[in-house]
Amino acid sequence: MIKLPRIALTMGDASGIGPQLLDALCSQPELHQLCCPVVYGNTAVLKRAAQHSRSGLEVIAVDQLPDDFESQPGTVFCIDRGQADVAEAVPCQVDARAGRGAYDYLVSAIDDCLAGKVDGITTAPLNKESLNRAGIEYPGHTEILADRCRVADFGMMLYLPHSAVIHPPAGLGIVHATLHTSIASVPGLLKTDDIYEKTRLISELSQIMGAAAPRVAVCALNPHAGEHGLFGDEEARIIAPAVERARAAGLDATGPLPADTLIRRAVYGEFDAVVAMYHDQGHIPFKLLGFDQAVNITLGLPIVRTSPSHGTAFDIAWSDVPPDIKGIMEAVKAAVKLAAHQNRPQTT
């Protein structure tokens, strides 16, 4: 019998769409064919979501996973190491209690993954304002993961699998040189070393996803790639040296290229991966191309972490609108694939 990987599903913000996503996801037989899921979240809130949807999902509270744990459709274990008042958070609103819970569930899953108790993590969305109101001064999942795992070189990547729209056979990934920060701060934050590291990290990840020799395109910061200094000198001063360094290291890297045409070229199969200079340079085209399928993957960690690319959806959470689980299902599939690669025996 093939041993399925254990995937931790963190609830995220209990006031948002996360509990409903996990209820709908864990009710799908397909999930239990992919992995052995375990929820890290508030048991009462997850039971409330199951009652709301009438899914019939049985939620079993446990302190830790048994060694002989196996997945059973219609049933899910829930590990709750957060504060009990999460269940009192107001639905569809920013609430410090939900922010605290989202942090606690994530940290608990990270620690268990580092200890080898689970094989990967797929996170439901958290709300950054709720996090901040709880006194947790991180801008998002990525930074918490990197800090808890004690890594300095990491990246936030969006990934879209191969489809009628996405032509590269192994799918298309995009990583960001800067993360959650203001547009005004981006030029000052760009560093040649960081852009090189993002190029290296996404090349490695693209190989795992199936690209034998990943072709990485690096975005320019300014319109028309700066037009030879007319619109800025970051391309020549910062970005081009990173591309040259990547080539010297044996990577198939190209750039800096104007972002408006680069993404189109990548979508049509000319590249397997893209390095964007800032958040919206990558997020806007990817969410336009595949909002329901885009997967967020954290690069550079010693553990596997994926998530859907959407947010907490306060506008439809806890309503009668059924949650769309395509994104989180794709995220689990990516986590399973990455966990299999990470846990495979090493040959010498």
Secondary structure, DSSP 8 states (H G I E B T S, - for coil): -----EEEEE---TTTTHHHHHHHHHT-HHHHHH-EEEEES-HHHHHHHHHHHT---EEEEESS--TT----TTEEEEE--S-GGGGGS-TTS--HHHHHHHHHHHHHHHHHHHTTSSSEEEE----HHHHHHTT---SSHHHHHHHHHT-SS-EEEEEE---SS--STT-EEEEESS-SS-GGGHHHH--HHHHHHHHHHHHHHHHHTT-SS-EEEEE-SSGGGGGTTTS-SHIIIIIHHHHHHHHHTT-EEEEEE-HHHHHHHHHTTS-SEEEESSHHHHHHHHHHHHTTT-EEEEES-SS-EEEES----TTTTTSSS----HHHHHHHHHHHHHHHHHTS----
